[in-house]
Amino acid sequence: MLTGAAPAAALGNGNALTPPMGWNSWNSIGAYVTESQVKQTIDFMSANGLVQAGYNTVTVDDGWSMRHRDGQNTDFAKTADNAMQLYDGNGNPVSGTDGRGNDPTSGHLLPEPDQFPAQTVDGRTVNGIQYLAWYAHSKGMKFGLYATDTYTTCQGHPGSLGHETTDAADFVAWGVDFVKYDDCPYGPTITGPDGYAYYPQGEGRELTQSIYARTRAFQFALDAATAAAGRPKVTLSLSAQPAHTGIPYLLSADDPARTDPLITAAGTPPHQAPGYSPTGIWCGQVANMCRIGGDRDSELDGVLYNGQLRTALTYPGNVHPGSWNDLDMMFAGWQDPYGVWGVTDTEKGHKPFTDDESRTELSVLSMMAAPLISGADLRTAADSQHTANGYAWSTGINSSALSLLKNPDMIAIDQDSLARPATLVGNPPASPTAPVVLKRQLANGDLAVALINQDPNNWAMISTGFADLGLTGSGYSYRELWTGATGTTTGSLGGNWIPAHGVALYRLAGAGTGTGGGTGGTRPSVVGDGRYHAISAGGTAGQALEVQGGCYATVGGNSAVNAYRSGDAAQQWLFTPNADGTVTITDNCYTVAQAHTVLVGGNGVGSAYLLNPSPNNPWQKWKVTQNSSGALTVTNVGNGLTLDVAGTAAGSAGMTNPANPASAGQSWSVLS
């Protein structure tokens, strides 16, 4: 049932139109990251071609703030479960396990001064976080910061729950471009009235508001803060963990997750609350990046079929411009910071990837259109020195792994504008070591194919037939993207030996047009493909149909045409087929003003406007046909009139008029 759920709607903030790329401090540096280390990373990424390759965001993870806000002089008290101590209205401590309790903290988050000392920029004193944002911007990069939707962060620092407006405004004022929003609810195991023992799910409001609702509150606060400051919107990355499933009887009756159509259609498993796991159903509506699995370590299995890959294959509907399934930070090029691997440290999850494993991780992520966020230590050997137990070693990325990260052909697959993630070829692997074959259609008509050897110990000869790939041609030219080998293949692809935990990543020219998977019959290509499209009326010089006034306009306003803006949610339309053969046309807006309104015709000649959806309303249904040249004709079921435009100038209203084959405005072309 989950795989049949409708595609998740995009956040609509115009950000992350391709999967974000960058670096995060956690995997290599951990909770005690410093201003100096981040500055060294920015310098290295800028000087070594990573920024030019697309890795343009540097993010400071947990541990950057002091353990109290500026409204207090001391750190907040904690319970035996490491949760923040909550209080009742009289100041008495409470457990919070019934959903009640007050957070005693107030004021602003403060950067830890020992880690992030204040600096002077252009004669003005700024805190260490502001300084790093300025420094990243000076190098042509973006800056990201960590926060949580809970009372405390995973490392016990103040979280943003209940402080969304304050924290969002501070982040925007500091110059933050990207927020990693985590979910760390500490608390006891709660046994429900039904006798079921729930995994610790938090306390107080953490129990009464879903992750969906808490993330949406912060996203709204970020949008309000950027609007007030006149700054670009902030990209939001949700890092909710699948272990957190909520406690159904404590979730508020008015929680928006209860009525969200995607969550409702997918259903919620027993002993779980809506708006928690699985994030792959709903997350794209409130965040640009969405963690769909747990934390990974440096074991490649975590990203193979029995790990994050299978989960990513389950939720393709959450993948489209502005919304991406996040398979956690990458370990390609990561070196063990805990000791000299194999000498002073033999922990299985600390073993560095081989170059073959790095290629495989990068191939899986690029095939799934996942964000490429490096967790490697992207600093020089001199800056990344460690000493312990009489040993000295560097965790800095080596030259071969660095070149793998920058492989332009792999990055082009990941960033492909069609934004369609790979699908599994053939049956699921019969064992954790059996091969996996993935195929991904690309925007220019090519087909990407990955042949993955999941066996950690043995080489494998892997091939796949044209029929399995859905190819109908007799032969195709190819390029293997890691070796650069080129050639022509007939009948099958592969058949060469692939190293243990290795991969072959191919790009077949023109093969994407022969992969099958079409819409069938004469149904227009835009109908039922699960994607948002921009459309333009004939005679308007490529102007796009949009929600007049944008996504913050009030519900009930008109549609209009205006200059096309790639990625603008107000110009993106989803054509959803109905059981009766008609189509519902929904915009991609998701704001406090409106959420996915539908295009409506009136009871006669007049404007085509936007309303909240009303099931089986004939004025909200359309018949869509496509001629041999690809032009669309869109006819309203309620009034029998055809979608047209009142004029050719920008701002001209969308309207419905009697059908007229000679009217240019009734012939709509697909822009994206």
Summary of the structure (lengths in Angstrom):
residues: 672
radius of gyration: 25.9
end to end distance: 29.1
largest distance: 84.8
contacts: 2371
relative contact order: 0.09
helix: 23%
strand: 25%
